[in-house]
Amino acid sequence: MDILKAFEIFAFVTGVAYLVLEVLQKNVMWIVGILTAAAAVAVFAVKGLYASMGLNIYYVVVSFIGLYQWRRDRAKVDTEKGDIHLRRISAGGLAASAAVLVAGTVALYFILRALGDPASWLDATVTMLSAIATLWLARSIPEQWLLWIVADITSAVLCLTQGMYWMTALYACYAAGAAYGWFYWRRHGSQIEN
């Protein structure tokens, strides 16, 4: 087995663990996420998918922010009402996210195309959707799951077109897990103040 395939399999195994921990909103998820993202950086770098590589570097950084935020928010949750801490997204936050998604995807597409990215539109779309979803995840906004469903399906298509079958399987699992996470968080969540 070559080293790239080993990194893909490692990312798959730790990524599935990450997903389970994310649905259950366990803080250790962020640490497992760092390991998954580090392996994915290597895979995407070798494949020349630079936005997805950069996205995984971004995941490492945001994981530290998310870990801090979740530890702080955990103390605010009323476990009588639910064990998942949730925040509402404001109309302004939603509008800003939509603007960043559209503008960022277009700008990133042209950058990636100039760099020779083999799947510029898919890579740019996945990157921007995932970047916003990760910020929403760090803030415990339940609608992040809806973004993840779209991003993960798009990621699975991207990986499939590039012959990365373990990564395709991982993103297919992520998409299914995101659908489950959406319902789980809504059922077990408790709103906290922003």
Secondary structure, DSSP 8 states (H G I E B T S, - for coil): --HHHHHHHHHHHHHHHHHHHHHTT-THHHHHHHHHHHHHHHHHHHHT-HHHHHHHHHHHHHHHHHHHHHHHHHTT--TTT-SEEE----HHHHHHHHHHHHHHHHHHHHHHHHHT-TTHHHHHHHHHHHHHHHHHHHTT-TTHHHHHHHHHHHHHHHHHHTT-HHHHHHHHHHHHHHHHHHHHHHHHEEE---
